[in-house]
């Protein structure tokens, strides 16, 4: 029982001393809110049609451009696009974009 208490206490100390606030966050707010949607599609998770990779890239650039961020497309596979969100030279988030639903998910 005592060993278990020490483990829990150790994990608590590590959590307090080394918060992971830098991952997927820029300052005090998230770069990509959990489960956000592309403004080119509805908020119900459905586009009228599956976006082409070029249209999806433009939509992501528009979405993140309003936040003062740049998008670097890493990979397009099937209906998904994997991209890095960059501020200056620093990667502040990595996302998966679903071209069919317009859903943007942080994977950082």
C-alpha positions in Angstrom: 0.0 0.0 0.0 2.8 2.4 0.8 4.5 1.7 -2.5 1.3 2.5 -4.3 1.0 5.8 -2.4 4.6 6.7 -3.4 3.8 6.0 -7.1 0.7 8.2 -7.0 2.5 11.0 -5.2 5.4 10.8 -7.7 3.0 11.0 -10.7 1.3 14.0 -9.1 4.6 15.8 -8.6 5.7 15.1 -12.2 2.4 16.3 -13.5 2.6 19.6 -11.6 6.3 20.2 -12.4 6.1 19.3 -16.1 2.7 20.3 -17.6 2.1 19.4 -21.2 0.5 22.7 -22.0 2.8 23.3 -25.0 1.3 20.4 -27.0 -1.5 21.4 -29.3 -1.8 24.8 -27.5 -0.7 28.2 -28.4 -0.6 30.5 -25.4 -3.7 30.0 -23.3 -6.0 28.5 -26.0 -6.0 25.5 -28.2 -4.9 25.9 -31.8 -7.5 23.4 -33.0 -10.5 23.1 -30.7 -11.5 19.5 -30.2 -13.5 18.3 -33.1 -13.8 21.6 -35.0 -15.3 21.8 -38.5 -14.1 23.4 -41.6 -16.2 26.5 -42.4 -16.7 25.3 -45.9 -18.9 22.5 -44.6 -21.8 22.4 -42.1 -21.4 22.1 -38.4 -23.3 18.8 -38.6 -20.3 17.0 -40.1 -21.3 16.7 -43.7 -20.1 18.4 -46.8 -22.3 18.4 -49.9 -19.6 16.6 -51.7 -16.1 15.3 -50.8 -13.6 18.2 -51.3 -10.8 17.8 -53.7 -7.3 17.9 -52.1 -6.8 21.4 -53.6 -10.1 22.7 -52.2 -9.3 21.1 -48.8 -5.9 22.8 -48.7 -7.4 26.2 -49.5 -10.1 25.7 -46.8 -7.4 24.8 -44.2 -5.3 27.8 -45.2 -8.3 30.0 -44.9 -9.3 28.5 -41.5 -5.8 28.7 -40.0 -4.9 32.0 -41.8 -7.5 33.8 -39.7 -5.6 32.6 -36.7 -2.3 33.9 -38.1 -1.0 30.4 -38.7 0.4 28.5 -41.8 -0.5 25.0 -43.0 2.0 22.5 -44.3 0.3 19.5 -46.0 2.2 16.4 -44.9 0.2 13.6 -46.6 -3.1 13.0 -48.5 -4.5 9.5 -48.3 -8.0 8.6 -49.3 -10.4 11.1 -47.8 -7.9 12.3 -45.1 -5.3 15.0 -45.1 -2.6 15.1 -42.5 -1.1 18.6 -42.0 1.2 20.5 -39.7 0.1 23.9 -38.3 3.0 26.2 -38.1 3.7 29.6 -36.5 6.9 31.0 -37.8 9.2 28.0 -37.8 7.5 26.3 -34.8 5.0 23.4 -35.3 2.1 24.3 -33.0 -0.3 21.5 -33.9 -0.7 18.5 -36.2 -4.1 17.7 -37.6 -6.1 15.2 -39.6 -8.7 16.7 -41.9 -11.6 14.6 -43.2 -12.5 15.9 -46.7 -15.9 14.2 -46.6 -17.2 15.6 -43.3 -15.0 18.7 -42.9 -14.0 17.6 -39.5 -10.6 18.9 -38.2 -9.0 16.8 -35.4 -5.8 17.6 -33.6 -3.4 14.6 -33.3 -0.6 16.5 -31.5 
